[in-house]
Amino acid sequence: MSVSIRILACVSTICNPDDRPEKREAQLASALKRAYNEQFRGYIAGNVTDIVWGSDEPEHIMLAAKSWNNDIVHSLMNAIGSVLTGPADGMWPALDTDRTQELTVAAAAANNEARPNAKQLLFNLPLGTGASWCYDTNWCYECVLSENRLRNIVKHPEDYAVAWLHAD
């Protein structure tokens, strides 16, 4: 299984904004891969690509954050529709298919359950109302963006980045 996951990450505790871009990219990639491999044992994070830094493109970060939860809902609704639009012969939808797997992943995201094959994940966001397993540390992945965190992102987009994590 090869996946590409959009990551919204708080980089203020990972990267020094005064470092060269190459060093910041390496620091972020290392943190994303290490946390992915630790949280999702048995899966291996590959490369990190297409990093957009909030310090360079704050509007991109704010738009990604503002649409984050809507994107989760949209994926869930599409997955439900895909399962329900079964065979034209009036039979029940087929079980144990790519469509039902997509529904499982979308429903988990809507329930703030990070999965190794998610479409999008949050990383290292400041503590707030997040997943219970993240209360001890910020260094984990989550799915649902709380209102408090959204306000912080809009107020300080320079502290965030969006990247793509590719994993197997």
N, C-alpha and C positions, 0 to 999 in steps of 0.2 A: 504494500500500500504506500503510494507516494502522495504526499499532500503538500499544498502551499497554503500557509496560514498568515492572514494579515494580523499583525501585532501592533497594539497601541501601548507604548511603554513610557513610563516615567524614567527619564534618563538623568535627572539631577543628582541622583545618588550613585550612578554608574559611571558617568563620563565627566571629565573636566572640560567645561566649555572652552577653555583656553588652549587645549591640546590641538594638535594638527588633526584635520578631518580623518585621516587614515587611522590614527590612534583611537579616536572616538569610535569609529566604525568597528574596529577590532574589539574594543572594550564592550560595546553593545552586543556584538555578535557572540562573543564569548559568554556573556551573562545570559542571553536568550537561549543559547544551546545548552549550557550547563543546567539551567533550571528546567528546560524541557526534558532533558535526559533523566534528571532526578525525579521529576513529577510523573513522568510517563515511562516508567521502567519497561524495557523491552522495545522501545522505539528509539530511533537515532535521529537527532537533528543534524541536518546537512548544512547548507550554506544560508546566509542571511543576505537578502538583496533589497534593492530599491528603497533605501532608507531616506525618509524625508524628515529633516530636523525642524522642530518648531522654532528654533532660533533663526532659521533661514526662511521658512514658509509657515508662519503662524496660522494663516487662513486655512491651509490644508489640514492642520491638526485640529483646529476648531470645527471644521466641517465634518471631519471623520468622527470626532467625539459627539457632535450633535446628532449625527445619523446612526450612531453605534447601535443603540437598542432597537431602533426602527429596522435596521438591517437584520437583526436577530429575528424580529417578528416577521419580516418579509420572507426570510428563509424558512421559517416554521410554516407559514401559510402556503408557500409554494410546495413544500414537502408534503403537507397534508393533502393539497390538491392533487399532487402527483400520485399519491397512493390511492386516493379516491377515484381518480379517473382510470379505472381498471379496464379490463377487456371490454370490447364493444358488444360482446355477446350477453351482457347482463350478469355475468358471473362475478363473484366476489373478487376483490383485488388479490393479486398473487402475493404470497407470503415469502419471507426470506429472500428478498430481492435487493437490488441497489436502491430502489425507491424506499423500501422500508428502512434500510440502513441510513439513508439520508434523513428520513423522518426521525430516527433515533438520535442522530447527531444534532439536528435542529431543536428537538425537544429538550435535550440535555443543555444546550446553550441557553434556551429560554428559562431553564431551571437553575441557571448559574453553575452548571456542572461542567467544568473544563474537561475536554476529551482530546486525545492525541490527534484526532482527525477533524477537529473543529475548523470552521471557516475563518473565524476570527477569535483572538484571545487578548485579554488585558494582561500587562505584566508590570510588576513593581509599582503599582499605584499606591499612593499614601493610604494608610489605614483608614478605614471608614466602615461602612456597612457592606462588607464583602463576604466571601465564602468563609465558613467557620474554620476550615483548615488553614486559612491565611492569617489568622489573628496573631500568631506567634511571629510571623515574618512576612515581609512584603514580597519576598523572592519566590513567587508562585504565579501560576496562571489562573485567571478567572474569566468570566464571560460578560456578565451584566454590569453596566456602568451606572453607578448610583448618582443621584442628583448632586450630592456633595462633591463627588469627584468630578462630575461634569463642570460644575461651577469653578473648581480649581483649575481645570484644563483651560477653560475659556479665559480665566484671569491670568494664567501663566503658561501659555502655549509653548514658550521657549524651554520649558522643563520637560517636554515630551517629544517623542518621535513615533513615526509609523514605519514599519518595516515588514518585509515578507520573510517568513521562516519556512524553509523547505525541509521536509523530514520523510523518513521511511519507517 
